[in-house]
Amino acid sequence: MRSLLASGLMLAFLGSLGLNGYFVYKAKQANIPAKILDGDTFQLPDGDRVRLLGVNAPETGRCGSAEATAELTKLISGKSVRIEEEKRDTYGRRMGLVYVGRTLVNKSILSAGWARPDYTKNSKNEELKSAYHEASDNRRGLHSLCTLTSPIPENPKCVIKGNIDQSSWDHLYHLPNCRHYDKIVLNLDLGEQFFCTEKEAKAAGFTLAPDCLR
């Protein structure tokens, strides 16, 4: 009788272990990205889109976008992720600090130089900024490929610089006779570019810079 009871308890215990293992496996699978959408966003198997909190990678088609997507793929593809400090953005996407084990993916992609911080408040803001500035100082990723410190237009007739103020996101264009024209750096990953005419710049949403007002 005792032997039968012990066998029954053992079977129940093994069944419980197996069931718990199944649920652990399913939970782990649910957190393995199903698709990498771009350099700062991925999709989970349930269809939820997750964006790296405090990170802004180039939009698809812009300078550095393919490289940023490849970097995020290397960091999280096939791996179970953990999302902390989660919130929703204006598009309804989940946002958070994304970890693979103890590795903070948000920091890793900034450190590699394939994204810029967007300064959304989180507990790792200082670490993210530090990683970004270190990559910038060492000219990694976007800071080498997409940042033109002395830009020369492909078309010599298209010399108007379209620049985006990263503190206010004002889109401003600068003419060659503007006071700070020679100091303007173009970050192609942000959508900064040369324009051929003021009409073209205005059509793209840029306005004349204050130091150019005539």
N, C-alpha and C positions, 0 to 999 in steps of 0.2 A: 504493500500500500504506500509506504514511504517512498519507495523507488518510483512508483507511478506519479506520486505527487511531485517529487523532485524533477522527474522528466517533464511533467507538465509545466512546472515553474521555469525550467530551463528553456523550453520551447517558447513560452510566453516572453521570457527575457530576450531571447534571440530575435523573436518577431518584433519586439519593441525596438531593439537596436536596428533591425533592418528598416523598419518604418521611419525611425528618426533619421537614419542615413539617407533614405529616399528624399525626405523633406529637405535635409541639408543640401543634397545634390540639386534638387529643383530650385532652391533659393539661390544657390551659387550660379546655376545656369541662367536664372532670370536677371542676374547682374553682369552677364557677359555681353558687351555691346554687339548688337546685330549688324550695325552699319555705321561707318564713320562718315558723317555728312560734310564736314569741312575741318578746318584747323582748330576749332573750339567747340564743336557740337557733334554729338553722336546719338544714336537711337538704340534703345533697349528692345529686347524681344517682345515686350508688351506694347510697343509702338510709342512709348514715351520718349520725347527728345530731351536731352540733357546738355546744358551749356556750361562750360567751365566758368565758374564765378571769378570775376575780376580779370578776365582775359579777353582780348579782342584780336582775333586772327584775321588775316586778309579775306575779304569777300571773294567768293568763287569767281575766277577770271582775272583777278587783280594780281599784280606782282607778288610772288611768294605764296599764293594760295595753294598751289599743288604741293609745294615743299612743306607747308604747315600741316596739310592734311596727311601727308606721308609721315610726318613726325608724330602726330597724334595716333595714327594707325600703329606705329612702332611701339608706342607707349601703352596702348590699351587693348589692341586687337587680340581676341582669344583669352583675355584675362578678366577675372572677376573684379569689378570695381565697387568701391564704397563711397557713398555720397554723404557729406557732412555740411552743416549750416545751410540746409536747403531752403530755397525760396522760389517764387515764380517770377518770370519776367513779363513784360507787357504783351508778349505773344503767347503766354500760357506755358512756355517751356520751363522745365525744371532747371534750376541753377544751383550749383553747389561746389564745394571743395571736393575734388575727385581724387581718391586714393587707389593705388594698386599696392596692396600690402602697406608698407610704411612710406611709400613714395608718393609725394604730392604732385599729381600730374599737372595741375595749374602752374606750379613753380617750374617744373621740368621743361615745359614748352616755352616759357619765357626765358629760361636759362639758355635754351638752345637758340634763342633769337628769332623764333618764328611767330611771335605774337607781341602785342603791346598790352600793358595793363589798362583797364578801364576804370579803376579806382572805386568800383562798387564796394561798399563797406563789408569787411569780413575780418576775422581774427588773424589772417595771414597777410594783410595788406603790406606790412613792412617787408616781409620776406619776398613777396611778389615784386615789389618795387625794386628791392635790392637785386633780385635775379635779373630783372629787366635792364637796370643800369649797368650791371656787370657785363651782360651780353652786348649792350650798346657800346660800352667802353672798348670792348674787344672785337667790335665789328663782326659779330656773328649773325648768321641768318639774314633777316630783313635789313639789318643795319649795314650790311655789305652789298647785298643784291639789289635792294630797292630804295635805299636812301642816297640821293644824289646831292652831294654837298656843293659841287660846282657844275650844275646841270647845263648841258648844251643841247638845244633843240635839234631834232633830226631835220626839221625844215627851217632854214634860216629866216623864213618869213613869219614863223610862229614863235614869237619870243615872249608872249604874255604868260607870266607864271601864276597858276592857280594854286593857292596855298590854303591849308585848313589850320586854323588856330586850335591846338589840341586842348586848350583850357576852356574855351567857349564853344568850339566846333563851328565858329564863324567861317564861312567860305569866302575868301578874299582873293582878288586878282591884282597883280602888280605889273605895271608898265615899266619899260626900261628906264624911264625918267623918274620913277618913284624913288624916294629917299633910301629905302632899304632893299631895293631890288637885288643888288649883288649879294646880300646876306641871306636871301631866301633859299632854303633847302627844300627839295621836292622829295616827299615820301610817296613813292608810287603805290605802295600797298594800301595807302589811305585814300587813293583816288586823286591825289595831287598830280597836276599835269601842265603841259604847255598848251596855250590857245593861240589861234591865229588872229582872232579879232575880239574886240570887246563884246560884240554881239554874241559870239560863240560862248564866251565865258559866262555871260549873263544867262544864256539859255541853259547852261549847266548848273545854275544856282549860285554863281559867284558874284560878289559885288565889289566895287572898287575899294581898295584898301584906304583907310583914313589918311595915310601919309602921302597918298597920290592925289587927293582932292585938289582940283584946279580952281 
